[in-house]
Amino acid sequence: MPQYLLQAGNTPSLSRYEAAAVMGDSVEKLNERTLLFTAPDDQAAKSLFQLLGASIRLVRLEREWQTYTESKLEAALVELLTRENPAKLQFTVAQWGDRDTTRISQGALKAVLAEKGIKSRFIEGARDGLSAAVLLNQEVMELVVVQQGKKMLLGTTLVVQDIDHWTAKDRGKPYADRKKGMLPPKIARAMVNLALGNTPKPGVIVYDPFCGTGTVLMEALERGAHVVGSDLAHEAAVGAQTNLAWFADRFHLPAQFQVFQSEVTHVTLNHLPGKIDAIVTEPFLGKPQPKPNELPGMFRGLEKLYLGAFHQWRSLLRPGATVVVIFPRVELPNRPVFDCQNFVDRLATYGYTRQIDFGQIRYHRPQAIVQRDIVMFQYQ
């Protein structure tokens, strides 16, 4: 069966767990930023890749050597570049893996191509590859070399993330709130994929009880789920409903959504279309820039909020349901770490079993004080 490579995004651990949820057991970690998986053919691989939020590039594996020589690699690169007998060619070579290897000589490749009567232009880019904007808007053949010690893999880029689609979802929605809409759509999609896996069952219900502007709900709707959201703020509930209506119309999706205003511990089955299959949410995380002396009180308040939520969700969830939640974490120099791990340890008595634990998926924006741990539970 053909093999393919994924280039992980800015949070490689999230890329890896998401890929495993969508692609299954075939996913193998080659290095921190490269994953390997199998698929029946290119179209199947592309279809799987387009479900992902946390991986940025799909590469078809063409060659693999346990040991290699520069001449062997150069010959293979030229063979791939000339496979379709082009009269003119724009190309680039990305190099992943070991960072201490010498960059491949574009001059040597161009000279060999010229000998074969092929006019070529080498497109200069970052070591990891050209930007999505270039690959989406220009005809460029991108070869990818992955080196790990003496082992060498060679592939060709098939597709990159459609940045125009992601930008339209993020910036085009009619309602925005910088205080409530900070979860990036790609992170939201990856969290939804952790909960739903490859093929959501018909009629699956995804609920976000801290829905804000509806980012998680839009990603779940695009995956084919029936989505339900609620928020303490009336403005957010109305705004999320507006965004979902816009999103369904813009991307031709069924209008299987509902949003209402409610405090998280007051939601009952009377608010919902049925028992919930998955909760995916980024709850209130406290102040984005708390002072050190505020942290003990802030985390005590958050734990009380979260405990009430998890207690109430027991009456809403189906047995076997999945819960994917972001928890805050603050680590300051020469001070104790503040997180929710001790509180979460108590959730086992409520019927929640951790599938992805603290520290396994952690992300934060540059300069951010509050980090985020993505934790996944199964409810029984």
C-alpha positions in Angstrom: 0.0 0.0 0.0 1.4 3.5 -0.8 3.0 5.5 2.0 2.6 9.2 2.7 4.3 11.8 4.9 2.6 14.5 6.9 4.4 17.7 7.9 3.3 18.6 11.4 2.2 22.2 12.3 3.3 24.4 15.2 2.1 21.9 17.8 3.6 18.6 16.6 2.0 16.5 19.4 -1.5 17.7 18.4 -0.6 16.8 14.8 0.4 13.3 15.8 -2.7 12.6 18.0 -5.1 14.1 15.4 -3.5 12.1 12.6 -3.8 8.9 14.6 -7.5 9.6 15.2 -8.2 10.2 11.5 -5.7 7.9 9.8 -5.7 5.1 12.3 -3.0 2.7 13.5 -0.9 3.1 10.4 0.4 6.5 11.6 4.1 6.4 12.6 6.3 9.2 14.0 9.5 9.6 12.0 10.7 12.7 13.8 9.2 15.6 15.7 7.7 17.2 12.6 7.2 14.2 10.3 4.6 11.5 10.3 4.2 8.5 8.1 1.0 6.7 7.2 -0.5 4.4 4.5 -3.5 5.0 2.2 -5.0 3.1 -0.8 -4.0 5.8 -3.3 -3.3 9.5 -3.7 -7.0 10.5 -3.7 -7.7 8.7 -0.4 -4.6 10.3 1.2 -5.7 13.7 0.0 -9.3 13.2 1.4 -7.9 12.2 4.8 -5.4 15.1 4.8 -8.2 17.6 4.0 -9.9 16.6 7.3 -6.9 17.7 9.4 -6.3 20.9 11.1 -2.9 20.5 12.7 -0.9 19.1 9.7 0.3 21.5 6.9 1.6 19.4 4.0 1.0 16.0 2.4 3.9 14.2 0.6 3.8 11.0 -1.4 6.8 8.8 -0.5 8.7 7.9 -3.6 12.0 6.4 -2.5 13.6 5.1 0.7 17.2 4.1 1.4 18.7 2.7 4.6 22.0 4.1 3.5 22.5 6.6 0.7 25.1 8.4 -1.4 24.9 11.9 -2.8 25.1 10.5 -6.3 22.2 8.1 -5.6 20.1 10.9 -4.2 20.9 13.3 -7.1 20.0 10.6 -9.6 16.6 10.0 -7.9 15.8 13.7 -7.7 16.5 14.1 -11.4 14.4 11.0 -12.2 11.4 12.5 -10.4 11.8 15.9 -11.9 11.9 14.5 -15.5 9.3 11.8 -14.9 6.7 13.7 -17.0 9.2 14.9 -19.6 8.6 18.6 -19.1 10.0 21.2 -21.5 10.1 23.8 -18.7 10.1 23.2 -15.0 9.8 25.2 -11.8 11.0 23.2 -8.8 12.2 23.3 -5.3 13.7 20.9 -2.8 12.7 20.9 0.9 14.8 19.1 3.5 13.3 17.7 6.7 14.9 15.8 9.5 18.6 16.3 10.4 19.5 20.0 10.5 23.2 19.6 10.2 23.1 18.2 6.6 24.3 20.3 3.7 21.6 21.9 1.5 21.2 20.1 -1.8 22.9 21.9 -4.6 20.4 23.6 -7.0 23.1 24.3 -9.4 24.0 20.6 -9.9 20.4 19.7 -10.4 19.9 22.5 -13.0 23.0 21.4 -14.8 21.8 17.8 -15.2 18.4 19.0 -16.3 20.0 21.3 -18.9 21.9 18.4 -20.3 18.6 16.7 -20.8 17.2 19.7 -22.7 14.9 20.9 -19.9 14.8 24.6 -19.0 14.4 24.8 -15.3 14.0 27.5 -12.6 14.7 26.7 -9.0 12.4 28.5 -6.5 14.2 29.4 -3.4 12.3 28.8 -0.1 12.7 27.9 3.5 14.4 24.6 4.4 11.1 23.0 5.4 9.5 23.9 2.1 7.7 26.7 0.1 4.9 28.6 1.7 1.3 27.4 1.0 0.6 30.7 -0.8 3.4 29.9 -3.3 2.4 26.3 -3.9 -1.3 27.1 -4.2 -0.8 29.9 -6.7 2.2 28.8 -8.8 3.0 25.6 -10.7 6.0 24.4 -8.7 7.1 20.8 -8.2 8.3 20.4 -4.7 10.5 17.5 -3.8 11.0 16.6 -0.1 14.1 14.9 1.3 13.9 13.5 4.8 17.2 12.5 6.4 17.6 10.7 9.7 21.2 9.6 10.2 22.1 7.3 7.3 18.4 6.7 6.4 17.0 8.8 3.6 13.4 9.2 2.3 12.4 11.1 -0.9 8.9 12.3 -1.7 6.9 14.8 -3.8 4.4 17.2 -2.3 0.8 16.4 -3.2 -1.1 19.2 -1.4 -0.8 21.8 1.3 -3.4 23.3 3.7 -5.8 25.5 1.8 -5.0 28.8 3.6 -7.7 30.7 1.7 -10.3 28.3 3.1 -9.0 28.6 6.7 -8.7 32.4 6.4 -12.3 32.7 5.1 -13.6 30.7 8.0 -11.6 32.7 10.6 -11.9 36.3 9.3 -15.1 36.1 7.2 -17.6 35.2 9.9 -20.0 38.1 10.8 -19.6 38.0 14.6 -16.2 38.3 16.3 -15.2 38.9 19.9 -11.5 39.0 20.7 -12.2 38.0 24.3 -14.3 34.9 23.3 -13.0 34.1 19.9 -9.3 33.3 20.5 -9.3 29.6 19.7 -7.7 29.2 16.3 -9.9 27.2 13.8 -7.2 24.7 13.1 -6.8 23.9 16.8 -10.6 23.6 17.0 -10.7 21.2 14.0 -8.0 19.0 15.5 -9.9 18.8 18.8 -13.1 17.9 16.9 -11.1 15.2 15.1 -9.8 13.8 18.4 -13.4 13.4 19.4 -15.0 12.1 16.2 -12.2 10.2 14.5 -12.3 9.2 10.9 -16.0 8.8 10.1 -18.6 10.3 12.5 -21.6 8.1 12.8 -24.8 9.5 11.3 -26.6 11.9 13.6 -23.6 12.3 16.0 -24.2 15.3 18.4 -21.3 17.5 19.4 -21.8 20.1 22.2 -19.7 23.1 23.1 -21.0 24.5 26.5 -18.6 27.5 26.3 -19.2 28.2 22.6 -18.1 31.8 22.3 -18.2 32.8 18.7 -18.9 29.2 17.6 -15.5 28.2 16.2 -15.6 24.6 17.6 -19.2 24.3 16.4 -18.3 25.4 12.8 -15.5 22.8 12.6 -17.8 20.0 13.9 -20.5 21.1 11.5 -18.1 20.8 8.6 -17.2 17.3 9.8 -20.9 16.3 9.4 -22.0 16.5 13.1 -25.2 17.9 14.5 -23.9 20.7 16.7 -25.2 22.3 19.9 -23.7 25.3 21.7 -24.4 27.3 24.7 -22.8 30.3 26.4 -23.3 32.3 29.6 -23.3 35.5 27.5 -26.5 36.2 25.5 -24.5 38.2 23.0 -22.2 35.3 22.4 -25.0 32.8 21.9 -26.7 35.1 19.4 -23.4 35.7 17.7 -22.5 32.0 17.4 -25.9 31.3 15.9 -25.4 34.1 13.4 -21.9 32.7 12.5 -23.3 29.1 12.1 -26.0 30.3 9.8 -23.4 32.2 7.7 -21.1 29.3 7.7 -23.7 26.7 6.6 -24.8 29.0 3.8 -21.3 30.0 2.6 -20.0 26.4 2.5 -23.3 24.6 1.6 -23.7 22.6 4.8 -26.9 21.4 6.3 -28.3 23.7 9.0 -28.1 21.1 11.8 -27.2 23.4 14.6 -28.7 25.2 17.6 -27.3 27.7 20.2 -28.8 29.0 23.4 -27.9 31.1 26.4 -27.3 29.3 29.7 -24.9 28.9 32.6 -23.0 25.6 32.1 -24.4 23.9 35.2 -28.0 24.7 34.3 -28.1 22.9 31.0 -30.4 19.8 31.0 -31.6 17.3 28.4 -34.6 19.6 27.8 -32.2 22.0 26.1 -30.8 19.4 23.8 -31.9 17.2 20.8 -30.8 14.1 22.7 -27.9 12.6 24.6 -24.5 14.0 23.6 -21.8 12.0 21.8 -19.0 14.4 22.3 -18.2 17.6 24.2 -15.4 19.7 22.7 -14.7 23.0 24.3 -12.3 25.7 25.5 -13.9 26.9 28.7 -13.2 30.1 30.5 -9.5 30.0 31.3 -9.2 33.0 33.7 -7.3 36.2 33.1 -5.0 36.1 30.1 -2.3 38.0 32.0 -2.8 37.2 35.7 -0.4 38.6 38.3 1.5 36.0 40.4 -0.5 36.8 43.5 -3.8 36.3 41.7 -3.0 32.8 40.5 -4.1 30.8 43.6 -7.5 32.4 43.8 -7.9 32.2 40.0 -7.3 28.5 39.8 -9.5 27.8 42.8 -12.3 29.6 41.0 -11.7 27.7 37.8 -11.6 24.4 39.5 -15.0 25.1 41.1 -16.4 26.1 37.6 -15.0 23.0 35.9 -16.1 20.6 38.7 -19.7 21.9 38.4 -19.5 21.5 34.6 -18.2 17.9 34.6 -20.7 17.0 37.3 -23.6 18.3 35.2 -22.4 16.8 32.0 -22.9 13.3 33.4 -26.7 13.7 32.8 -26.1 14.8 29.2 -23.5 12.3 27.9 -24.1 9.0 26.3 -22.1 6.1 27.8 -18.8 6.0 25.9 -19.0 9.6 24.9 -15.8 11.6 24.4 -14.9 14.9 26.1 -12.1 17.1 24.8 -11.3 20.1 27.0 -8.6 22.7 27.2 -7.2 23.5 30.6 -5.0 26.4 31.6 -1.5 26.1 32.9 0.8 28.9 34.2 4.5 28.4 34.7 6.4 31.5 35.9 10.2 31.7 36.7 11.0 30.7 40.3 7.3 30.0 41.2 5.2 26.9 41.5 3.3 25.6 38.4 -0.4 26.2 38.5 -2.6 23.8 36.5 -5.7 21.7 37.0 -4.1 18.2 37.2 -4.9 17.5 40.8 -8.5 18.5 40.2 -8.8 16.4 37.1 -7.5 13.4 39.1 -10.8 13.5 41.0 -12.9 13.1 37.9 -12.4 9.3 37.7 -15.0 9.0 40.5 -17.4 10.8 38.2 -16.9 8.2 35.4 -14.3 10.1 33.3 -11.3 8.2 32.1 -8.4 10.1 30.6 -7.4 9.1 27.1 -4.9 12.0 26.5 -3.3 13.3 29.7 -1.8 16.6 30.8 1.4 17.5 29.0 0.8 15.2 26.1 -0.7 18.1 24.0 0.3 21.5 25.2 0.2 24.7 23.1 0.5 28.4 23.6 1.0 31.6 21.7 4.4 33.3 21.7 4.7 35.4 24.9 1.5 34.0 26.3 1.5 33.6 30.1 -1.4 31.1 30.1 -0.5 27.8 28.3 -3.2 25.3 27.2 -3.3 21.6 27.9 -5.7 19.6 25.6 -7.0 16.7 27.6 -9.3 14.0 26.4 -11.7 11.8 28.5 -14.1 8.9 27.8 -17.2 8.9 29.9 -18.7 5.6 31.1 
